[in-house]
C-alpha cells in the first residue's frame, strides 16, 4: 500500500454557520492522505493515483459552501474516491484560519477519515 500526501493546501471560501462567513469568507488550510494498493513495482502514472486529480477534486469541492467543516470533509473524501476506485483510505484535515470567535488567536479545524 502507498500513501500520497498533499499538505498545507490553501483555499479562500465561504464555509461556516454564521451569516457573515457566507459574505466575508475565510482562509482554509487542507492536508490529505490517500492510501491505495499498487502493483509490486510502480513504474508509470497508471500504476498509482494521480495527485493532480486529488488536488482538482479538493479544489472543485471546496468552492461549494458548507455550513460545517465535517460536511465539507466528507464531501471532499467522496469526490477524491471518484477519481480512482483503488483508494482504500482517505484522511483529511481542514483548518479554518480565521474563525469568527472574539479575542481568539489560533485556528479551528476537523480531521476526518474514511475507509473504502
C-alpha positions as CSV (number, residue, x, y, z in Angstrom):
1,X,0.0,0.0,0.0
2,X,1.1,3.5,-0.8
3,X,0.0,6.8,0.7
4,X,0.0,10.1,-1.2
5,X,0.2,13.3,0.9
6,X,-1.0,16.8,-0.2
7,X,-0.1,19.1,2.6
8,X,-1.0,22.7,3.6
9,X,-3.2,23.5,0.6
10,X,-4.6,27.0,0.9
11,X,-8.1,28.0,-0.2
12,X,-10.3,31.0,0.3
13,X,-14.0,30.1,0.6
14,X,-17.4,30.8,2.2
15,X,-17.9,27.9,4.6
16,X,-19.4,28.4,8.0
17,X,-22.6,28.5,10.1
18,X,-22.6,32.3,10.7
19,X,-24.2,34.6,8.0
20,X,-21.1,36.8,7.9
21,X,-19.0,33.8,6.9
22,X,-21.1,33.4,3.7
23,X,-20.5,37.0,2.9
24,X,-16.9,37.7,4.0
25,X,-15.4,34.2,3.5
26,X,-12.3,32.8,5.2
27,X,-8.9,31.2,4.6
28,X,-8.6,27.5,5.0
29,X,-5.8,25.0,5.0
30,X,-6.2,21.4,3.9
31,X,-4.0,18.4,4.2
32,X,-5.0,15.0,2.9
33,X,-3.5,11.5,2.9
34,X,-4.8,9.0,0.3
35,X,-3.8,5.3,0.7
36,X,-4.2,2.8,-2.0
37,X,-3.0,-0.5,-3.3
38,X,-0.3,-0.6,-6.0
39,X,1.4,-3.3,-8.0
40,X,4.7,-4.6,-6.7
41,X,6.6,-2.2,-8.9
42,X,5.3,1.3,-9.6
43,X,6.7,2.3,-13.0
44,X,4.1,4.6,-14.6
45,X,1.4,7.0,-13.6
46,X,-1.2,4.4,-14.4
47,X,0.3,2.3,-11.5
48,X,-0.5,5.0,-9.0
49,X,-3.1,7.5,-8.0
50,X,-2.5,10.9,-9.7
51,X,-2.1,13.6,-7.0
52,X,-3.1,16.2,-9.6
53,X,-6.6,14.5,-9.8
54,X,-6.8,14.5,-6.0
55,X,-6.0,18.2,-5.9
56,X,-8.6,19.0,-8.5
57,X,-11.2,17.0,-6.6
58,X,-10.4,19.1,-3.4
59,X,-10.4,22.4,-5.3
60,X,-13.7,21.6,-7.1
61,X,-15.5,20.6,-3.9
62,X,-14.1,23.5,-1.9
63,X,-16.0,26.1,-4.0
64,X,-19.4,24.8,-2.8
65,X,-20.2,26.3,0.6
66,X,-20.9,24.1,3.5
67,X,-22.1,25.2,6.9
68,X,-19.9,22.6,8.7
69,X,-16.3,21.5,8.1
70,X,-17.3,17.9,8.9
71,X,-19.7,18.0,5.9
72,X,-17.1,19.6,3.7
73,X,-14.5,17.0,4.7
74,X,-16.9,14.1,3.9
75,X,-17.8,15.6,0.5
76,X,-14.1,16.0,-0.4
77,X,-13.5,12.4,0.5
78,X,-16.3,11.3,-1.7
79,X,-15.0,13.3,-4.6
80,X,-11.4,12.1,-4.2
81,X,-12.7,8.5,-4.2
82,X,-14.4,9.1,-7.5
83,X,-11.0,9.8,-9.1
84,X,-9.7,6.2,-8.5
85,X,-11.5,3.2,-7.1
86,X,-8.2,1.7,-5.9
87,X,-8.3,4.1,-3.0
88,X,-8.6,2.3,0.4
89,X,-8.4,5.1,2.9
90,X,-8.6,8.9,3.0
91,X,-7.6,11.1,5.9
92,X,-8.3,14.8,5.7
93,X,-7.7,17.7,8.0
94,X,-9.3,21.1,7.3
95,X,-8.4,24.3,9.3
96,X,-10.3,27.5,9.3
97,X,-7.5,30.0,9.8
98,X,-9.6,33.0,11.0
99,X,-12.6,31.7,12.9
100,X,-15.2,34.2,13.9
101,X,-14.5,33.9,17.7
102,X,-13.9,37.2,19.6
103,X,-10.5,37.6,21.0
104,X,-9.3,34.3,19.7
105,X,-5.8,33.6,18.4
106,X,-5.3,30.4,16.5
107,X,-7.3,28.3,14.2
108,X,-10.0,25.6,14.4
109,X,-10.4,22.5,12.4
110,X,-11.6,19.0,11.8
111,X,-10.0,15.7,10.9
112,X,-12.0,13.1,9.0
113,X,-11.1,9.6,8.0
114,X,-13.0,7.3,5.6
115,X,-12.2,3.7,4.6
116,X,-13.4,2.1,1.3
